[in-house]
């Protein structure tokens, strides 16, 4: 795969041997017994996984990371390993717990740009018809996330408690001011007392019969 010879020593050293150079990678200390490593599979030329009787080693750009049952694996004694590119997951055969499938976890955090106290308290997250994500911070700012890029959809002086996407419009429930309705970032309507029994709106939902339910 890499036009290199991959060699693992009994002492826990890994060597990548090319035509003109040799790279030495220390992936564990010498206290473990021999016969440790079992299988290897590559994600790309600089990243691969090695199974062992102690757990899983992930080597990327010459740096080794170790995972075992303390990190959520179902077994420490691992045999086969296969990277399945189409699903971006890793199949691992264990000695005593069957077949394990690992999928990547990616976490990204978004904040508002406002410095107002409480503005990072996100009360609601919804998705528009085109897949765009909208979320509200409690101090009246609705952010829009599209293709991983965040921007401010609109800002108000109201404390917002809930969002819903209905008929290509955003219904924003507030603390003490009823419901604001927006289309393309512009306020088009509102719902307030006595049309609803309380102006504190915790949730807004549309059911399969197009009936809108408002939790106050």
C-alpha positions, 0 to 999 in steps of 0.5 A, spaced: 500 500 500 505 504 501 511 501 497 514 500 504 515 494 508 512 495 515 516 491 521 514 490 528 519 488 533 517 483 539 519 489 544 514 494 541 517 498 536 514 499 529 519 500 523 517 503 516 522 501 511 522 504 504 528 504 498 532 509 501 530 510 509 527 507 515 522 510 520 522 508 527 516 509 531 515 507 538 508 505 539 509 502 546 514 501 552 518 494 553 514 492 559 509 488 555 510 480 553 512 478 546 507 476 540 503 482 542 501 485 535 496 481 530 494 485 524 495 492 520 490 496 516 491 503 512 487 508 512 492 512 507 499 512 507 500 516 513 495 513 517 494 506 520 491 501 525 494 495 529 491 490 533 494 487 539 492 483 545 492 489 549 488 494 545 488 498 538 494 502 536 492 508 531 498 511 528 498 517 524 504 521 521 508 517 526 505 519 532 501 513 536 495 513 540 492 507 544 485 505 545 482 499 550 476 498 554 477 504 558 476 508 552 470 504 550 472 498 546 468 492 548 475 487 548 482 488 549 484 482 545 483 484 538 485 480 531 483 482 525 482 489 522 479 492 516 478 499 514 472 500 510 473 506 506 465 507 503 462 507 510 469 511 513 469 505 519 473 500 521 471 493 522 475 489 528 475 482 530 476 480 537 478 474 541 472 474 546 466 479 544 465 478 536 465 483 531 466 490 533 465 496 528 468 503 530 465 510 527 468 516 527 466 522 532 466 529 530 464 535 534 464 542 533 462 548 537 458 554 535 458 560 539 454 567 538 458 573 537 454 577 542 458 578 549 451 579 552 450 575 559 446 568 557 447 569 550 451 562 549 445 558 552 442 555 546 435 553 547 433 550 540 436 547 534 432 546 528 433 544 520 430 548 514 427 544 508 434 545 505 438 542 510 440 549 513 441 549 521 438 554 525 439 555 533 437 560 538 441 563 544 437 566 549 438 573 548 435 574 542 440 571 537 438 566 531 444 563 528 444 560 521 449 554 520 450 552 512 455 547 510 459 548 517 459 555 516 455 560 522 452 566 521 447 571 524 440 570 521 437 575 525 438 579 532 432 581 537 431 584 543 427 578 546 429 572 550 427 566 545 425 560 548 424 555 542 424 555 534 420 551 529 420 551 521 413 551 519 411 552 511 418 555 510 418 560 516 421 560 522 416 560 528 420 563 534 417 562 541 419 567 546 419 568 554 414 573 555 412 576 548 409 570 544 411 568 538 414 571 532 414 569 525 420 570 520 421 569 513 428 570 510 430 574 516 424 578 516 418 578 521 412 577 517 407 576 523 406 574 531 402 570 535 400 573 542 395 573 548 389 572 547 390 567 541 394 563 546 393 562 553 400 564 555 406 568 552 411 564 555 412 559 549 416 553 550 415 549 544 411 549 537 410 543 533 406 541 526 403 534 526 402 530 520 395 533 519 398 540 518 395 542 525 400 547 529 401 545 537 403 550 541 406 549 548 406 554 553 
